[in-house]
Amino acid sequence: MNAIEALHMRTSAPRLCEPAPTRPMLDSICRSALSAADHGLLKPWRFLIIKGESRNRLGDLFLEASMRLDPQTSKEKQESIRKKPLRAPIILITISKHSAHPKIPEFEQDLSAAAATQNMLTAAFAQGIGAIWRTGAMAYNKTVIDGLGLAKNEKIIGFLYLGTIDGPPKPLKQTDLDEFFQEW
Ligand SMILES: Cc1cc2nc3c(=O)[nH]c(=O)nc-3n(C[C@H](O)[C@H](O)[C@H](O)COP(=O)(O)O)c2cc1C
């Protein structure tokens, strides 16, 4: 698939299964993050790769965070929270990493890390790999942030779930340029 096709046709895949992308495919997804637009070339990002047993450790962290928020969480809900990272064979966590800069606010550094995440979504799609960007309460939870080892100048931008697409492909999006683009 060429780049324009991937950009025009990309959709997320909420249901993912094994097998995981191969190492060369994963490397090419990761490499695509690093060409994101980046004001001042600050490289305001880093990424954690969660796979195999680490997904259970992440699930335990999600559960710990949720139990701190609500110790009354039902057993059924606890199990569903703990299993969330098992929804895909690999999860990439995008972390924005802020540097103090007189002209480049933290917001722009977050935008670059988001652009890097979008690049990875498109790179996955172009290779036939299913992907979905998720956040949810866990992305902003202090127990999770500390448990993943983020520094004070870091923030979770998203969890990028990657794997084999499970189920039928999503229908193509309808695009109406005039709805979003007007001459000024
Ligand atoms: C910052 C961000 C956070 C998101 N968080 C979630 C999420 O937690 N759960 C979810 O189902 N979709 C989430 N989404 C939306 C999906 O990634 C996806 O874009 C959406 O379902 C639309 O599907 P599409 O990408 O195929 O158009 C998020 C998207 C962004 C950009």
The ligand as an SDF file (V2000), in Angstrom:
LIG
                    3D

 31 33  0  0  0  0  0  0  0  0999 V2000
   -5.8900   10.8710   22.1290 C   0  0  0  0  0  0  0  0  0  0  0  0
   -6.8620    9.7850   21.7470 C   0  0  0  0  0  0  0  0  0  0  0  0
   -7.3560    8.9460   22.7230 C   0  0  0  0  0  0  0  0  0  0  0  0
   -8.2600    7.9370   22.4010 C   0  0  0  0  0  0  0  0  0  0  0  0
   -8.7110    7.1100   23.3830 N   0  0  0  0  0  0  0  0  0  0  0  0
   -9.5690    6.1220   23.0870 C   0  0  0  0  0  0  0  0  0  0  0  0
   -9.9870    5.2010   24.0790 C   0  0  0  0  0  0  0  0  0  0  0  0
   -9.5750    5.2650   25.2300 O   0  0  0  0  0  0  0  0  0  0  0  0
  -10.8700    4.2400   23.7210 N   0  0  0  0  0  0  0  0  0  0  0  0
  -11.3490    4.1400   22.4340 C   0  0  0  0  0  0  0  0  0  0  0  0
  -12.1510    3.2440   22.1650 O   0  0  0  0  0  0  0  0  0  0  0  0
  -10.9450    4.9850   21.4630 N   0  0  0  0  0  0  0  0  0  0  0  0
  -10.0610    5.9560   21.7620 C   0  0  0  0  0  0  0  0  0  0  0  0
   -9.6430    6.8250   20.7880 N   0  0  0  0  0  0  0  0  0  0  0  0
  -10.2690    6.7550   19.4430 C   0  0  0  0  0  0  0  0  0  0  0  0
   -9.7380    5.6250   18.5820 C   0  0  0  0  0  0  0  0  0  0  0  0
   -8.3320    5.5930   18.6100 O   0  0  0  0  0  0  0  0  0  0  0  0
  -10.2020    5.7910   17.1210 C   0  0  0  0  0  0  0  0  0  0  0  0
   -9.5570    6.8730   16.5150 O   0  0  0  0  0  0  0  0  0  0  0  0
  -11.6990    5.9840   16.9890 C   0  0  0  0  0  0  0  0  0  0  0  0
  -12.3520    4.8340   17.4650 O   0  0  0  0  0  0  0  0  0  0  0  0
  -12.1330    6.2390   15.5280 C   0  0  0  0  0  0  0  0  0  0  0  0
  -11.7690    5.1650   14.7310 O   0  0  0  0  0  0  0  0  0  0  0  0
  -10.8940    5.3720   13.4190 P   0  0  0  0  0  0  0  0  0  0  0  0
   -9.4890    5.6970   13.8840 O   0  0  0  0  0  0  0  0  0  0  0  0
  -11.0240    4.0850   12.6920 O   0  0  0  0  0  0  0  0  0  0  0  0
  -11.5000    6.5270   12.6870 O   0  0  0  0  0  0  0  0  0  0  0  0
   -8.7050    7.7970   21.0710 C   0  0  0  0  0  0  0  0  0  0  0  0
   -8.1700    8.6280   20.0790 C   0  0  0  0  0  0  0  0  0  0  0  0
   -7.2530    9.6050   20.4060 C   0  0  0  0  0  0  0  0  0  0  0  0
   -6.6690   10.4860   19.3210 C   0  0  0  0  0  0  0  0  0  0  0  0
  1  2  1  0
  2  3  1  0
  2 30  2  0
  3  4  2  0
  4  5  1  0
  4 28  1  0
  5  6  2  0
  6  7  1  0
  6 13  1  0
  7  8  2  0
  7  9  1  0
  9 10  1  0
 10 11  2  0
 10 12  1  0
 12 13  2  0
 13 14  1  0
 14 15  1  0
 14 28  1  0
 15 16  1  0
 16 17  1  0
 16 18  1  0
 18 19  1  0
 18 20  1  0
 20 21  1  0
 20 22  1  0
 22 23  1  0
 23 24  1  0
 24 25  2  0
 24 26  1  0
 24 27  1  0
 28 29  2  0
 29 30  1  0
 30 31  1  0
M  END
$$$$
